[in-house]
Amino acid sequence: MTDGSADPSTDVRQAFSGEFDRLCWVESQSDRLLATIGIGPFAYDDEDQYFRATVVFASGDPAVGFVSVDLVDDEAHISQLSVLPEVGRQGIGRSLLDEAIHWARGEGLGGVTLTTFRDVPWNAAFYAKVGFREVVDPAPGLAAIRKDEGVRGLDAMGPRLAMRLAI
C-alpha cells in the first residue's frame, strides 16, 4: 500500500492476548452480513473463547479479521473465521484460512474441520472452493460440536454442515 500501512490481506500473525476484545468486536461486525440474509442475532455469551483456543491468527493491526483454531478429534478445527465487512472480498479470509491450514500441517495434523451454514454463499461454497468436503459421519468431537450448535439454536437459523479438508 502506498500510505506505508501493511496490507491486511497478507499481514497474518498470531493474535495478541490484549486484542481479544477487538476480535469479539470483529466477529460481531462480521455477523452483520448474516443478519442481512435473516440469520441471527447471535448470543455472545462466551467472550473468553479466544483465550481457550489452541491458536488464533489475526490480520491487520488493529485486527480486521481473525481465525480461531482448536484441536478436535486430533485435527485442527476452525471454530471461528471473521472479517470486517468493509474489508471483505479482498482475500483476508482466504489468507487467514491458509494460515490455519499451514499451522495444522506444521503440527502434523491430518485435516482441518469446521462447521458452517450450508446455503450462505460466502460460507460453505467458499470452503468447498478451497477443497473442504462435507462430513456425513463426523468423529465424536465434531459430532458433539454439531449437537451443541443445535442446542444453541444455530440449526434453527439455517441448514448447517460439518466440513473437512484432508491435508
C-alpha positions as CSV (number, residue, x, y, z in Angstrom):
1,M,0.0,0.0,0.0
2,T,1.3,3.5,-0.8
3,D,0.5,5.0,2.6
4,G,3.0,2.7,4.4
5,S,0.5,0.7,6.2
6,A,0.5,-3.1,6.0
7,D,-1.7,-4.9,3.5
8,P,-4.2,-6.6,5.8
9,S,-4.7,-9.5,3.4
10,T,-1.2,-10.6,3.8
11,D,-0.4,-9.4,7.3
12,V,-1.4,-12.6,9.1
13,R,0.1,-13.1,12.5
14,Q,-0.6,-14.8,15.8
15,A,-3.1,-12.7,17.7
16,F,-2.0,-10.8,20.8
17,S,-3.8,-11.6,24.1
18,G,-4.5,-7.9,24.6
19,E,-6.6,-7.7,21.4
20,F,-9.3,-10.3,22.2
21,D,-11.9,-7.6,22.8
22,R,-11.1,-6.3,19.3
23,L,-11.6,-9.8,17.9
24,C,-15.0,-10.1,19.7
25,W,-16.0,-6.8,18.0
26,V,-14.7,-8.0,14.6
27,E,-16.9,-11.1,15.0
28,S,-20.0,-9.1,15.9
29,Q,-19.4,-6.8,12.9
30,S,-18.9,-9.7,10.6
31,D,-22.2,-11.2,11.8
32,R,-24.0,-8.2,10.4
33,L,-23.6,-9.8,7.0
34,L,-25.5,-12.8,8.1
35,A,-28.2,-10.5,9.5
36,T,-28.8,-9.1,6.0
37,I,-30.0,-12.5,4.9
38,G,-32.1,-13.3,8.0
39,I,-29.5,-15.2,10.1
40,G,-29.0,-14.1,13.7
41,P,-28.9,-12.5,16.1
42,F,-26.2,-14.5,17.8
43,A,-25.6,-14.7,21.5
44,Y,-22.1,-13.7,22.5
45,D,-22.0,-15.5,25.9
46,D,-18.6,-17.0,25.6
47,E,-16.3,-14.0,25.2
48,D,-13.2,-15.8,26.6
49,Q,-13.4,-18.4,23.7
50,Y,-10.3,-16.8,22.2
51,F,-8.3,-17.4,25.4
52,R,-9.1,-21.1,25.3
53,A,-8.4,-21.6,21.6
54,T,-5.3,-23.6,20.6
55,V,-4.2,-20.8,18.4
56,V,-5.7,-17.6,17.0
57,F,-4.4,-15.8,13.9
58,A,-5.2,-12.2,13.1
59,S,-4.9,-10.0,10.0
60,G,-4.0,-6.3,10.3
61,D,-3.1,-4.1,13.2
62,P,-5.6,-3.3,14.5
63,A,-7.1,-6.6,13.5
64,V,-9.6,-6.6,10.7
65,G,-10.1,-10.4,10.7
66,F,-9.1,-13.5,12.6
67,V,-9.3,-17.2,12.6
68,S,-9.6,-19.2,15.9
69,V,-8.4,-22.8,15.8
70,D,-8.9,-25.6,18.3
71,L,-8.0,-29.3,18.3
72,V,-10.9,-31.6,17.9
73,D,-10.6,-35.3,17.1
74,D,-6.8,-34.9,16.7
75,E,-7.4,-32.4,13.9
76,A,-7.4,-28.6,13.6
77,H,-10.9,-27.3,13.9
78,I,-11.8,-23.7,12.8
79,S,-14.1,-22.5,15.5
80,Q,-14.5,-19.0,14.0
81,L,-13.3,-17.1,10.9
82,S,-14.4,-13.5,10.8
83,V,-13.5,-10.4,8.7
84,L,-14.9,-6.9,8.9
85,P,-17.5,-6.4,6.2
86,E,-15.9,-3.2,4.9
87,V,-12.7,-5.1,4.0
88,G,-14.4,-8.2,2.8
89,R,-13.7,-9.8,-0.6
90,Q,-10.0,-8.7,-0.5
91,G,-8.5,-12.1,0.3
92,I,-8.3,-11.6,4.0
93,G,-10.4,-14.6,4.9
94,R,-8.6,-16.8,2.5
95,S,-5.2,-15.7,3.9
96,L,-6.4,-16.4,7.4
97,L,-7.7,-19.8,6.3
98,D,-4.4,-20.6,4.6
99,E,-2.5,-19.7,7.8
100,A,-4.7,-22.1,9.8
101,I,-4.1,-24.9,7.3
102,H,-0.4,-24.2,7.2
103,W,-0.3,-24.3,11.0
104,A,-2.2,-27.6,11.0
105,R,0.3,-29.1,8.5
106,G,3.2,-27.9,10.7
107,E,1.6,-29.6,13.7
108,G,1.5,-32.9,11.7
109,L,-2.3,-33.0,11.8
110,G,-4.2,-34.9,9.1
111,G,-7.0,-32.5,8.5
112,V,-8.9,-29.3,9.2
113,T,-12.6,-29.3,10.1
114,L,-15.2,-26.7,10.6
115,T,-19.0,-26.2,10.8
116,T,-20.8,-23.6,8.8
117,F,-24.1,-22.6,7.2
118,R,-24.8,-24.7,4.1
119,D,-26.6,-22.1,2.0
120,V,-24.8,-18.9,2.8
121,P,-22.7,-18.1,-0.4
122,W,-19.7,-16.9,1.5
123,N,-19.7,-19.9,3.9
124,A,-19.9,-23.5,2.6
125,A,-19.3,-22.6,-1.0
126,F,-16.1,-20.6,0.0
127,Y,-14.7,-23.6,1.9
128,A,-15.7,-26.0,-0.9
129,K,-13.6,-24.0,-3.4
130,V,-10.6,-24.5,-1.0
131,G,-11.2,-28.2,-1.0
132,F,-13.3,-28.8,2.1
133,R,-15.9,-31.5,1.7
134,E,-19.0,-32.3,3.7
135,V,-18.6,-34.7,6.6
136,V,-21.6,-37.0,6.7
137,D,-20.4,-39.2,9.6
138,P,-18.4,-36.9,12.0
139,A,-16.0,-38.2,14.6
140,P,-17.2,-37.8,18.2
141,G,-15.7,-34.4,18.9
142,L,-17.1,-32.9,15.7
143,A,-20.5,-34.6,16.2
144,A,-20.6,-33.0,19.7
145,I,-19.9,-29.6,18.2
146,R,-22.8,-30.1,15.7
147,K,-25.1,-31.2,18.6
148,D,-24.2,-28.2,20.7
149,E,-24.9,-25.9,17.7
150,G,-28.4,-27.4,17.6
151,V,-28.9,-26.8,21.3
152,R,-27.7,-23.2,20.9
153,G,-30.3,-22.6,18.2
154,L,-27.9,-22.3,15.2
155,D,-29.7,-25.0,13.2
156,A,-32.9,-23.1,13.5
157,M,-31.3,-20.2,11.7
158,G,-30.5,-22.2,8.6
159,P,-29.1,-25.5,7.4
160,R,-25.6,-26.3,8.8
161,L,-23.0,-28.8,8.0
162,A,-19.6,-30.1,9.1
163,M,-16.8,-29.9,6.6
164,R,-13.2,-31.3,6.4
165,L,-10.1,-30.7,4.4
166,A,-7.6,-33.5,4.3
167,I,-4.0,-32.2,4.5
